[in-house]
């Protein structure tokens, strides 16, 4: 029996529970390389304990931190697993960060340039949040809570906007 070829699978969505559940399903029956979660570097954990005097970060600051965390994940988790012939799931990957950025009003060109370093996944999956999910965990929930009143959009607008951007991206992919 021929073993499945190693590849990078991206799972993107605003609800972390749905993203993780989908990521676990992808690895069933494959030679596992594991799941690469956001904040593998601990950048956001450190930011989460910063006191109020640090101020609210901007959406661009959070996206720069996400890119730094993704670079860490690529170097220490994703590329080594792929080199070893394993499938690795990035949960979430680039599309989630871009959707957050677009919902927060960051220009598409700036986002495309920021994530240019990330290799395209061999497979992309988009997951929707279950009805009534608040997206309190995961990158979108964390980031939309942190930017606070400095942003012109409310937390709910950002979460809903990110979900809309991800649905649109999934539709575009399905038409190809």
C-alpha positions as CSV (number, residue, x, y, z in Angstrom):
1,X,0.0,0.0,0.0
2,X,1.4,3.4,-1.0
3,X,1.7,5.9,1.8
4,X,0.1,9.4,1.3
5,X,2.6,12.0,0.2
6,X,3.6,14.6,2.8
7,X,2.0,18.0,2.5
8,X,1.1,21.2,4.2
9,X,-2.6,21.5,4.9
10,X,-4.1,24.8,6.1
11,X,-7.2,25.0,8.2
12,X,-8.6,28.5,8.5
13,X,-11.6,29.9,10.4
14,X,-12.5,32.4,13.1
15,X,-13.6,29.8,15.7
16,X,-10.6,28.0,17.2
17,X,-12.6,25.0,18.4
18,X,-13.9,24.3,14.9
19,X,-10.4,24.9,13.4
20,X,-8.8,22.4,15.9
21,X,-11.5,19.8,15.4
22,X,-11.0,20.0,11.6
23,X,-7.3,19.8,12.0
24,X,-7.6,16.6,14.0
25,X,-9.8,15.0,11.4
26,X,-7.3,15.8,8.6
27,X,-4.6,13.7,10.3
28,X,-6.7,10.6,10.7
29,X,-5.0,7.8,8.7
30,X,-2.0,9.8,7.6
31,X,1.6,9.6,8.6
32,X,1.3,12.5,11.1
33,X,3.5,15.4,11.3
34,X,1.2,17.0,13.8
35,X,-0.8,20.2,14.1
36,X,1.0,23.6,14.1
37,X,-1.1,25.9,16.3
38,X,-0.9,29.7,16.3
39,X,1.2,31.2,19.1
40,X,3.6,28.3,19.1
41,X,6.3,30.9,19.8
42,X,4.5,32.3,22.9
43,X,4.4,35.8,21.5
44,X,0.7,36.2,22.1
45,X,0.8,34.5,25.5
46,X,3.3,37.2,26.6
47,X,1.1,39.9,25.1
48,X,-1.9,38.5,26.9
49,X,-0.3,39.2,30.3
50,X,0.9,42.7,29.5
51,X,-0.6,45.3,31.8
52,X,-2.9,48.0,30.7
53,X,0.0,50.6,30.7
54,X,1.3,48.8,27.6
55,X,-1.7,50.2,25.7
56,X,-3.8,48.5,23.0
57,X,-1.8,47.2,20.0
58,X,-3.0,48.1,16.5
59,X,-4.2,45.5,14.0
60,X,-1.0,45.9,12.1
61,X,1.1,45.2,15.2
62,X,-0.9,42.1,15.9
63,X,-0.5,41.0,12.3
64,X,3.3,41.6,12.4
65,X,3.4,39.4,15.6
66,X,1.3,36.7,13.8
67,X,3.8,36.8,10.9
68,X,6.7,36.4,13.4
69,X,4.9,33.5,15.1
70,X,4.3,31.9,11.7
71,X,7.9,32.2,10.7
72,X,8.8,30.4,14.0
73,X,6.2,27.7,13.2
74,X,7.6,27.2,9.7
75,X,11.2,27.0,10.9
76,X,10.6,24.7,14.0
77,X,7.5,22.7,13.2
78,X,6.2,22.8,9.6
79,X,9.3,22.5,7.4
80,X,11.0,19.8,9.6
81,X,7.8,17.7,9.5
82,X,7.5,18.1,5.7
83,X,11.2,17.3,5.3
84,X,10.6,14.1,7.3
85,X,7.8,13.1,4.9
86,X,5.0,13.8,7.2
87,X,1.8,15.8,6.6
88,X,1.5,18.8,8.8
89,X,-1.7,20.8,9.5
90,X,-1.4,24.6,10.1
91,X,-4.3,25.5,12.3
92,X,-4.8,28.4,11.5
93,X,-2.5,29.5,8.6
94,X,-2.3,32.6,6.5
95,X,-5.9,33.1,5.4
96,X,-7.2,33.6,9.0
97,X,-4.7,36.4,9.6
98,X,-5.5,38.0,6.2
99,X,-9.2,37.8,7.0
100,X,-8.7,39.5,10.4
101,X,-6.6,42.2,8.7
102,X,-9.2,42.9,6.0
103,X,-12.0,43.0,8.6
104,X,-9.9,45.5,10.7
105,X,-9.3,47.7,7.6
106,X,-5.8,46.8,6.7
107,X,-5.1,47.1,3.0
108,X,-4.9,43.8,1.0
109,X,-1.6,44.7,-0.6
110,X,0.1,45.2,2.8
111,X,-1.2,41.8,3.9
112,X,-0.1,40.0,0.8
113,X,3.3,41.5,1.1
114,X,3.5,40.6,4.8
115,X,2.8,36.9,4.2
116,X,4.7,36.5,1.0
117,X,7.3,34.4,2.9
118,X,4.8,31.7,3.7
119,X,4.7,28.7,1.3
120,X,1.3,27.9,-0.2
121,X,-0.4,24.9,1.3
122,X,-0.9,21.8,-0.7
123,X,-4.5,21.7,0.6
124,X,-6.7,24.4,2.0
125,X,-9.8,24.0,4.2
126,X,-12.1,26.7,5.6
127,X,-14.3,26.0,8.6
128,X,-17.3,27.9,9.7
129,X,-18.0,28.7,13.3
130,X,-21.0,26.8,14.8
131,X,-24.1,28.9,15.2
132,X,-23.8,31.2,18.2
133,X,-20.0,30.8,18.6
134,X,-18.4,33.9,20.0
135,X,-14.9,33.3,18.6
136,X,-13.4,34.2,22.0
137,X,-10.4,31.9,21.5
138,X,-8.0,31.6,18.6
139,X,-6.2,34.4,16.7
140,X,-9.3,36.3,15.5
141,X,-10.9,36.4,18.9
142,X,-7.7,37.3,20.7
143,X,-6.7,40.0,18.2
144,X,-10.2,41.6,18.0
145,X,-10.3,41.8,21.8
146,X,-6.8,43.3,22.1
147,X,-7.2,46.2,19.6
148,X,-9.9,47.7,21.6
149,X,-11.3,51.2,21.1
150,X,-8.2,52.3,19.0
151,X,-9.8,50.6,16.1
152,X,-12.8,52.0,14.2
153,X,-14.6,48.6,14.1
154,X,-16.2,46.8,17.1
155,X,-15.1,43.3,18.1
156,X,-18.3,41.8,16.7
157,X,-17.7,43.6,13.4
158,X,-14.2,42.3,13.1
159,X,-15.2,38.7,13.9
160,X,-18.1,38.8,11.5
161,X,-16.0,40.5,8.9
162,X,-13.2,38.0,9.2
163,X,-15.8,35.2,8.8
164,X,-17.2,36.8,5.7
165,X,-13.7,37.2,4.2
166,X,-13.0,33.5,4.9
167,X,-16.3,32.4,3.3
168,X,-15.5,34.5,0.2
169,X,-12.1,33.0,0.0
170,X,-13.6,29.5,0.2
171,X,-16.1,30.3,-2.5
172,X,-13.3,31.6,-4.8
173,X,-11.3,28.4,-4.2
174,X,-14.3,26.2,-5.0
175,X,-14.8,28.0,-8.3
176,X,-11.3,27.2,-9.5
